[in-house]
Amino acid sequence: MHFQHASDLWQDFPQLVPGVILARGITADVSVDRPVAAFGAAAAERLAGTQESGLPEVQAWRRAFAAMSLKPTQYRCASESLLRRFRKEGSLPRIHPLIDLCNAASIAYGIPVGVFDLPLISGDLEVRYADGDEVYETFGGAEEHPDPREVIFADDARRAHARRWTNRQSGYSAVRDTTSDVLIVVEALHESAPADVAKLMDALTAELRTVWGVETTSAVLSRSARRFAC
């Protein structure tokens, strides 16, 4: 399979910097307490000087959501939602070691990180504008259809694995205890995104090797090199 962003999305958001990591051999029987604590400390230090809405990474996504006619305070990118919860509660709920790690890295860097159970994706996965007839499954098992022109992660079976771009993933391809092979997608739009995405991906791949002992394949994509082979 391949992962990519559609050409018209690159045209509308030329500042986009996506990073992709493919990892095989993930299990649920490991501890990520050390990296989660370290990433949490980094996030707390950043939030000591400003609220999440003041971070340049979050501000860039707010501008993108506004450009897509989405109210930024109603529909937040995933990293802003996590940072908001972390600021209020001092921690994030534990779900699965890989999700816990990626959520912690997301708040440390202020950048959305999506994780998909690879075998549950049919064919290629493309971030594109929706036609409106694609199927999105909530975490509660209900089915929805995205709005036309909404940005979604869509596979060849016309299943939407995320709605409103970085706002909410689908329960259908969410990581669970039986998950082994995953696709991790990092996306940023702010001015220093090229350097920050590279740092975030380096941090995640290092922890994947340390915690799970797995080798990874990764790439930072661009408009001229936008396709990643899984």
Order of alpha helices (4+ residues) and beta strands (2+ residues): beta-alpha-beta-alpha-alpha-alpha-alpha-beta-beta-beta-beta-beta-beta-beta-beta-alpha-beta-beta
